[in-house]
Amino acid sequence: MGIWFGYISLFVFLMVIVFMPKILSLREIYLTWGWMSFLTLFTDLIFGAVLDLYDFVGPGISFADLFLEAALPASYGIITANFLPEKNSNFIWYLLGVIVTALLYEWLSLEAGYLVYKGWKLIYSIPVYILGTLFLRWHLRFIRSGN
């Protein structure tokens, strides 16, 4: 079921993007998608391929792995960025919600066989999700500032 979990997840995420009320502009979606894809591919190549801490579906890198790794986290990033609150007090609660949701999704990925740990642990992902969400917040502020 591993690879199908990835494709079904992508379909669900894309449907959410299509039907969610858009707060992000098309420019913001385009730039955020590109950066999220790049950062995810780079990070997963380092941790997954070079350090060999996890695999997607099976050993080695396939086109399906690269496609899903470029699309899945980027689509989740678009959804996350679209609803990012402006106020710091609201952001803390939102960040906690993003982390819990991402950890739940990662656990489901493990259960479905889409993600296979080889030294990584679920708890290691918490700082990654924190940094990713903080990056999204900075990224949107930077784009919107016009610099």
QUIJOPE-V500585 format. One record per backbone hydrogen bond with DSSP energy under -1.0 kcal/mol. NH is the residue of the N-H (numbers start at 1). CO is the residue of the C=O. Records with the same first field share a line. If there is no record, write none. Layout:
NH: CO  CO
This chain:
5: 1
6: 2
7: 3
8: 4
9: 5
10: 6
11: 7
12: 8
13: 9
14: 10
15: 11
16: 12
17: 13
18: 14
19: 15
20: 16
29: 25
30: 26
31: 27
32: 28
33: 29
34: 30
35: 31
36: 32
37: 33
38: 34
39: 35
40: 36
41: 37
42: 38
43: 39
44: 40
45: 41
46: 42
47: 43
48: 44
49: 44
50: 45
51: 46
53: 47
55: 116
57: 114
58: 56
66: 62
67: 63
68: 64
69: 65
70: 66
71: 67
72: 68
75: 71
76: 72
77: 73
78: 74
79: 75
80: 76
81: 77
82: 78
83: 79
84: 81
91: 87
92: 88
94: 90
95: 91
96: 92
97: 93
98: 94
99: 95
100: 96
101: 97
102: 98
103: 99
104: 100
105: 101
106: 102
107: 103
108: 104
109: 105
110: 106
111: 107
112: 108
114: 109
115: 109
116: 55
118: 53
120: 53
124: 121
125: 122
126: 123
129: 125
130: 126
131: 127
132: 128
133: 129
134: 130
135: 131
136: 132
137: 133
138: 134
139: 135
140: 136
141: 137
142: 138
143: 139
144: 140
145: 141
